[in-house]
Amino acid sequence: MNDTTPEIAKIVRERLLARSGAERVKMGSQMFMMARQMLLDSFPPGLSDIEIKRRLCERLYGDEVDVEGFVANLKAKEKL
C-alpha cells in the first residue's frame, strides 16, 4: 500500500539523497535497531537466548534464511 502522493514521494527522496552516505547508513541502522527492539518487546518473557534468536530470525528474514540451520549452528557453537 502506498498512500503517498508522487509529489511528496519526490520531495522525500530528494531530501534523503541530499544526505551523506554515512547519514543514510546511520538512519537505516537506527530504523533496524528500532524494529528489532519492537520485536524483542513483543516476545514473552523467559525465553532462552537461542529461542530469542530463532524468533528474531524468523520475523526479520522469513523464508530467506534456513531458520532450522541457523538454530543448529547456534546450538553447535554453544557446545564449543
Residue pairs with C-beta under 8 A, 6 or more apart in sequence:
2 9
4 12
16 24
19 27
35 60
36 56
36 60
39 55
39 56
39 59
39 60
40 52
40 56
43 52
43 55
47 55
50 71
50 74
50 75
50 78
53 70
53 71
53 74
54 67
54 70
54 71
54 74
57 65
57 67
57 70
57 71
58 67
61 67
